[in-house]
Amino acid sequence: MTPQVGQVVRVRSRQYLVEDVVPPPEAEHQTLVRLSCLDDDAQGVPLEILWERELDAQVVDGSSWKSVAARGFDEPRMFAAYLHAQRWGCVTSTNPRLFQAPYRAGIDVKAYQLEPLRKALELPRVNLFIADDVGLGKTIEAGLILREMLMRQKVRRVVVSAPPSVVLQWRDELDARFGLRFEIFDREYVARRRREQGFGVNPWNSHTRFIISHALLREEEYAAPLRDWLGVFSPGSMLILDEAHHAAPSSGSKYAIDSKFTKTVRSVAERFEHRLFLSARASSCTGMSPTTPSTVKRLASTSRRPSEPWPGTSTGRWV
């Protein structure tokens, strides 16, 4: 059955709203249907399909909604508990002083690990530099911020860039501690996507959460499709850069030049709405003294020197 404008359909394991239907110009042609996704993790994402060519396309029957009330009403106490839970969720989604992520994470959160989360929620756009010592839980702090932003529906796309040696560790910890599934963007993943969807496909379009190593991110073969995926500016996107001192601008030496990785981060970071930079070597990123106490510092936009801003930022200050 051909869908009509305004109907809800199920295609490719997702629910879509039919926005436009173009009848086939000839009898042997197919119907072009323009859709808009209704799922929370891809809300509003457009999709164009040939209706007769889809294997699992079906119109969601309006009668299915009748089954919702077929079992009767909930008990008053059960419904009240549900209503209070919804109210609490609405309050925490708008109040920056009320957190949800620590209660949804399988970790023992330390008090100091909540400080970056508190600062992140106070900013209109998350733009933080977390410079804690080794072993103090920068991954947990970044995961708490990411989880909170996802729950508040402020983030839809996430890219984590880390050294190759800790890529698997990042994936496993985000999955085990925060219930967040990430795809590792590597050569094998790109080859698999091209086998399944064609050589001309942009692999970044196949998922919304990726982990990519520094070694691959600096290669134009992987950075160029990422820039295409993000566009000039991507609302609701977040970049998490681990070991950020590797992307620090060059020193003030006359012959010093920026590394290829620094240039790549500079061209990519400005396209993300939210950014988290992590490093245990803050003195490598700024002119800070090595004896400066390690603490979580807000990065409105850090600059190593006035003429060399931190990649993806302009000018700014430590606070």
VMD Tcl script that draws the C-alpha trace (Angstrom):
set ca {
  {0.00 0.00 0.00}
  {1.43 3.36 -1.02}
  {1.66 5.76 1.96}
  {-0.03 9.15 2.08}
  {1.39 12.48 3.26}
  {1.11 12.74 7.03}
  {1.13 9.00 7.70}
  {3.71 7.28 9.90}
  {5.68 4.48 8.25}
  {8.32 2.04 9.39}
  {11.35 1.78 7.14}
  {14.78 0.31 7.83}
  {13.89 -0.39 11.48}
  {12.96 3.26 12.14}
  {9.75 5.25 12.19}
  {9.32 8.13 9.75}
  {6.74 10.77 8.94}
  {5.75 10.94 5.28}
  {6.37 14.50 4.04}
  {5.94 14.06 0.31}
  {4.90 11.35 -2.17}
  {5.88 11.59 -5.84}
  {3.88 9.15 -8.02}
  {5.83 7.17 -10.63}
  {5.92 8.93 -14.01}
  {5.48 5.60 -15.78}
  {3.91 2.28 -14.90}
  {7.20 0.41 -14.52}
  {8.75 3.08 -12.29}
  {8.64 3.31 -8.48}
  {7.08 5.80 -6.06}
  {9.44 8.36 -4.56}
  {8.68 9.00 -0.87}
  {10.33 11.74 1.18}
  {10.47 11.00 4.91}
  {11.49 12.64 8.17}
  {12.73 10.45 11.04}
  {10.73 10.36 14.29}
  {13.21 8.41 16.46}
  {14.83 10.35 19.29}
  {18.42 9.66 18.23}
  {17.84 10.85 14.63}
  {14.85 13.16 14.90}
  {14.23 15.20 11.78}
  {16.83 13.40 9.66}
  {15.48 13.31 6.07}
  {15.34 10.18 3.93}
  {14.25 9.60 0.34}
  {13.28 6.09 -0.73}
  {11.69 4.20 -3.60}
  {8.75 2.68 -1.74}
  {8.38 -0.49 -3.82}
  {12.10 -1.25 -3.52}
  {12.19 -1.28 0.30}
  {12.05 -4.75 1.83}
  {10.49 -3.88 5.20}
  {8.52 -0.72 4.41}
  {5.10 -0.65 6.00}
  {2.50 1.90 7.04}
  {1.95 2.06 10.81}
  {-1.72 1.24 11.22}
  {-3.64 3.72 13.33}
  {-5.49 0.84 14.99}
  {-2.27 -0.17 16.73}
  {-2.66 2.84 19.02}
  {-5.95 1.39 20.29}
  {-4.12 -1.52 21.85}
  {-2.35 0.89 24.18}
  {-5.52 1.43 26.21}
  {-6.86 -2.08 25.76}
  {-5.39 -3.32 29.05}
  {-7.08 -0.59 31.08}
  {-5.72 2.11 33.34}
  {-2.80 1.93 35.76}
  {-3.29 2.01 39.49}
  {-3.27 5.58 40.90}
  {-0.06 5.04 42.89}
  {1.77 3.59 39.90}
  {0.63 6.42 37.64}
  {1.61 9.00 40.29}
  {5.10 7.51 40.50}
  {5.40 7.72 36.71}
  {4.14 11.31 36.69}
  {6.58 12.39 39.41}
  {9.45 10.73 37.52}
  {8.50 12.66 34.39}
  {8.33 15.93 36.30}
  {11.73 15.26 37.86}
  {13.17 14.55 34.40}
  {11.76 17.79 33.00}
  {13.22 19.82 35.87}
  {16.68 18.30 35.58}
  {16.68 18.87 31.83}
  {16.40 22.60 32.32}
  {18.12 23.18 35.67}
  {21.93 23.14 35.31}
  {22.34 22.43 39.03}
  {20.49 19.12 38.92}
  {22.39 16.18 37.40}
  {21.09 12.95 35.89}
  {24.24 11.35 34.46}
  {25.80 10.28 37.81}
  {22.69 8.22 38.57}
  {22.76 6.54 35.15}
  {26.43 5.55 35.25}
  {27.86 2.32 36.61}
  {30.65 4.03 38.54}
  {31.53 5.34 41.98}
  {31.64 9.06 41.23}
  {34.04 11.21 43.23}
  {33.01 14.71 44.26}
  {35.76 16.41 42.22}
  {34.64 14.55 39.09}
  {31.34 16.47 39.16}
  {33.06 19.85 38.84}
  {33.59 19.65 35.04}
  {29.95 18.58 34.66}
  {28.79 21.56 36.71}
  {30.85 23.98 34.62}
  {29.75 22.36 31.36}
  {26.07 22.87 32.17}
  {26.66 26.52 32.99}
  {27.98 27.20 29.48}
  {25.70 27.78 26.48}
  {28.15 25.61 24.53}
  {30.40 23.12 26.25}
  {33.98 24.24 25.66}
  {36.21 22.80 28.38}
  {39.81 21.85 28.86}
  {40.17 19.15 31.54}
  {43.75 18.99 32.79}
  {43.77 16.42 35.59}
  {46.73 14.24 36.53}
  {47.00 10.67 35.30}
  {44.61 8.33 37.09}
  {42.14 10.96 38.34}
  {39.43 9.96 35.87}
  {39.38 12.28 32.89}
  {37.53 9.61 30.92}
  {34.85 9.44 33.61}
  {34.54 13.23 33.70}
  {34.17 13.37 29.92}
  {31.68 10.49 29.99}
  {29.54 12.23 32.60}
  {29.38 15.39 30.50}
  {28.58 13.44 27.35}
  {25.91 11.33 29.05}
  {24.26 14.41 30.56}
  {24.25 16.26 27.24}
  {22.72 13.26 25.47}
  {20.01 12.95 28.10}
  {19.21 16.65 27.76}
  {19.07 16.13 23.97}
  {21.71 18.80 23.38}
  {24.05 16.40 21.59}
  {23.28 14.04 18.72}
  {26.66 13.48 17.07}
  {29.82 12.56 18.95}
  {33.38 12.03 17.77}
  {36.06 10.88 20.21}
  {39.67 11.12 19.04}
  {42.27 9.31 21.11}
  {45.75 7.83 20.71}
  {45.66 4.43 18.96}
  {46.70 2.60 22.13}
  {43.57 3.62 24.07}
  {40.89 3.52 21.35}
  {39.57 0.13 22.49}
  {39.72 1.26 26.11}
  {37.58 4.30 25.32}
  {35.00 2.14 23.54}
  {34.81 -0.42 26.34}
  {34.59 2.15 29.15}
  {31.90 4.24 27.47}
  {29.89 1.09 26.88}
  {30.37 -0.53 30.29}
  {30.16 2.57 32.47}
  {27.72 4.79 30.60}
  {25.81 2.43 28.29}
  {26.97 4.34 25.20}
  {27.76 2.32 22.09}
  {30.44 3.75 19.83}
  {31.78 2.58 16.48}
  {35.53 2.53 15.99}
  {36.22 4.42 12.77}
  {39.15 2.59 11.18}
  {40.11 1.14 7.83}
  {38.12 -2.03 8.46}
  {34.97 -0.04 9.27}
  {35.33 2.09 6.12}
  {35.87 -0.99 3.95}
  {32.82 -2.71 5.44}
  {30.59 0.31 4.84}
  {31.75 0.57 1.23}
  {31.08 -3.13 0.62}
  {27.57 -2.80 2.00}
  {26.54 0.62 0.66}
  {28.84 1.37 -2.27}
  {32.23 2.95 -2.74}
  {30.87 6.49 -2.95}
  {29.19 6.41 0.48}
  {30.45 8.67 3.27}
  {31.12 6.24 6.16}
  {30.50 9.01 8.70}
  {26.83 9.05 7.68}
  {26.30 5.47 8.88}
  {26.33 6.20 12.62}
  {26.20 9.05 15.13}
  {28.94 8.07 17.60}
  {32.50 7.35 16.55}
  {35.94 6.83 18.05}
  {38.89 7.53 15.77}
  {42.59 7.40 16.49}
  {44.89 10.41 16.19}
  {46.85 8.57 13.52}
  {43.84 8.24 11.21}
  {42.33 11.64 11.98}
  {45.43 13.41 10.68}
  {45.02 11.66 7.32}
  {43.04 13.70 4.78}
  {41.40 10.50 3.55}
  {39.48 10.38 6.84}
  {39.36 14.06 7.82}
  {37.79 15.29 4.54}
  {34.67 13.06 4.83}
  {34.39 14.14 8.47}
  {34.29 17.79 7.42}
  {31.66 16.93 4.79}
  {29.60 15.14 7.48}
  {29.76 18.13 9.80}
  {29.36 20.87 7.21}
  {30.38 24.42 8.04}
  {28.88 24.05 11.52}
  {27.04 21.08 13.00}
  {24.53 21.90 15.78}
  {24.27 19.23 18.43}
  {27.73 17.81 17.77}
  {30.51 17.17 20.28}
  {34.25 16.56 19.87}
  {36.19 14.85 22.67}
  {39.94 15.10 22.10}
  {42.01 12.90 24.40}
  {45.69 13.70 24.98}
  {45.02 17.15 23.57}
  {48.60 18.29 24.09}
  {49.47 16.39 20.89}
  {47.46 19.03 18.99}
  {48.96 22.03 20.76}
  {50.16 24.78 18.38}
  {53.86 25.08 17.68}
  {56.17 27.04 19.96}
  {57.29 30.58 19.34}
  {60.51 29.42 17.73}
  {61.32 31.05 14.41}
  {61.45 27.74 12.54}
  {58.65 25.93 14.40}
  {55.64 24.89 12.36}
  {52.36 23.28 13.32}
  {52.12 19.52 12.97}
  {49.76 17.88 10.51}
  {47.59 16.73 13.42}
  {47.35 20.29 14.78}
  {46.22 21.61 11.42}
  {43.62 18.86 11.11}
  {42.21 19.51 14.58}
  {42.07 23.24 13.86}
  {40.05 22.65 10.67}
  {37.68 20.15 12.30}
  {37.13 21.44 15.85}
  {35.53 24.72 14.79}
  {32.71 22.76 13.11}
  {31.59 21.15 16.40}
  {29.15 22.94 18.66}
  {30.59 21.38 21.83}
  {34.24 20.54 22.56}
  {36.10 18.73 25.32}
  {39.91 18.72 25.44}
  {41.58 16.25 27.82}
  {45.22 16.19 28.84}
  {47.41 15.25 31.79}
  {50.09 17.64 30.52}
  {48.56 21.09 30.76}
  {51.99 22.72 30.65}
  {52.41 21.36 27.12}
  {49.27 23.15 26.00}
  {49.85 26.60 27.43}
  {52.47 28.63 29.13}
  {51.53 27.19 32.50}
  {54.32 26.26 34.84}
  {54.86 22.53 35.36}
  {54.40 23.15 39.07}
  {50.90 24.57 38.62}
  {48.45 22.42 40.63}
  {46.44 20.11 38.41}
  {42.81 21.19 38.33}
  {39.86 21.31 36.01}
  {40.00 24.55 34.06}
  {37.43 26.08 31.77}
  {38.61 26.71 28.26}
  {36.55 29.52 26.79}
  {39.21 29.52 24.09}
  {42.80 28.83 25.06}
  {45.74 30.21 23.15}
  {49.34 29.20 23.46}
  {50.32 32.68 22.35}
  {48.20 35.46 20.86}
  {49.23 34.66 17.30}
  {48.59 30.93 17.63}
  {45.11 30.11 18.99}
  {44.26 26.65 20.19}
  {42.87 24.58 17.31}
  {39.23 25.37 16.74}
  {39.16 28.43 18.98}
  {40.02 32.10 18.70}
  {41.22 34.01 21.75}
  {40.41 33.47 25.39}
  {41.64 33.00 28.92}
  {41.98 30.48 31.68}
  {39.51 30.78 34.55}
}
mol new
graphics top color blue
foreach p $ca { graphics top sphere $p radius 0.5 }
foreach p [lrange $ca 0 end-1] q [lrange $ca 1 end] { graphics top cylinder $p $q radius 0.2 }
display resetview
